[in-house]
């Protein structure tokens, strides 16, 4: 498919890519779920496509009020609000990923591409 779109460099990288490899790791501190699978994407076709997409998307400017460029900003927030009762902070990345509003994300990317083109 990438060759038919004129993306010969991407096509050649995809042909050289490997399947992701799996590792089974053990976490002794989690009695209810001691084993976890780790998927290594290094050298895989997913990594090739991801890098191909990230390069041009990184040039887009997005106005996202929830964007955290650094975990240090989260730490700074907690330090700036010591009087408030903030004992626990938890983010479920998997839930966040699966609940992303894809239509809004695609619209934001389209708008940013249009803005970049003008």
CORRA-V154473 format. One record per residue. OMEGA is omega in radians with two decimals (none if undefined). NEAR is the number of other C-alpha atoms within 10 Angstrom. Layout:
omega:OMEGA near:NEAR
omega:OMEGA near:NEAR
//
This chain:
omega:-3.11 near:7
omega:3.10 near:12
omega:-3.14 near:11
omega:3.10 near:8
omega:3.13 near:8
omega:-3.13 near:10
omega:-3.03 near:11
omega:3.13 near:12
omega:3.11 near:11
omega:-3.14 near:16
omega:-3.13 near:18
omega:3.10 near:12
omega:3.13 near:14
omega:3.13 near:18
omega:-3.12 near:9
omega:-3.02 near:11
omega:-3.10 near:17
omega:2.98 near:15
omega:3.08 near:12
omega:3.10 near:15
omega:-3.11 near:12
omega:3.06 near:11
omega:3.05 near:10
omega:-3.12 near:9
omega:3.13 near:11
omega:3.08 near:12
omega:-3.07 near:10
omega:-3.11 near:10
omega:3.14 near:8
omega:-3.07 near:9
omega:-3.09 near:8
omega:-3.12 near:7
omega:-3.02 near:10
omega:-3.11 near:11
omega:3.04 near:13
omega:3.11 near:11
omega:3.09 near:10
omega:3.13 near:12
omega:3.10 near:11
omega:-3.10 near:13
omega:-3.12 near:16
omega:3.13 near:14
omega:-3.09 near:16
omega:3.12 near:18
omega:3.11 near:19
omega:3.13 near:16
omega:3.14 near:17
omega:-3.13 near:19
omega:3.13 near:14
omega:3.13 near:11
omega:3.12 near:13
omega:-3.13 near:13
omega:-3.08 near:11
omega:-3.07 near:10
omega:3.14 near:10
omega:-3.14 near:10
omega:3.14 near:14
omega:-3.14 near:9
omega:-3.12 near:11
omega:3.05 near:17
omega:-3.10 near:14
omega:3.07 near:13
omega:-3.08 near:9
omega:-3.09 near:8
omega:3.13 near:6
omega:-3.08 near:6
omega:3.05 near:8
omega:-3.14 near:10
omega:-3.08 near:8
omega:3.07 near:8
omega:3.10 near:8
omega:3.11 near:10
omega:3.09 near:11
omega:3.11 near:13
omega:3.12 near:10
omega:3.12 near:10
omega:-3.12 near:10
omega:3.10 near:16
omega:-3.13 near:10
omega:-3.12 near:10
omega:-3.07 near:10
omega:-3.09 near:9
omega:-3.14 near:8
omega:3.13 near:8
omega:3.13 near:8
omega:-3.08 near:9
omega:-3.05 near:6
omega:3.08 near:5
omega:-3.09 near:7
omega:3.08 near:5
omega:3.09 near:7
omega:-3.06 near:7
omega:-3.13 near:9
omega:3.10 near:8
omega:3.11 near:9
omega:-3.11 near:10
omega:-3.07 near:10
omega:3.13 near:9
omega:3.09 near:9
omega:3.10 near:10
omega:-3.01 near:10
omega:-3.14 near:11
omega:3.11 near:9
omega:3.12 near:10
omega:3.13 near:11
omega:3.09 near:11
omega:3.13 near:11
omega:3.10 near:17
omega:3.10 near:16
omega:3.12 near:13
omega:3.13 near:15
omega:3.09 near:17
omega:3.10 near:16
omega:3.14 near:11
omega:3.13 near:11
omega:-3.10 near:11
omega:-3.11 near:7
omega:none near:5
//
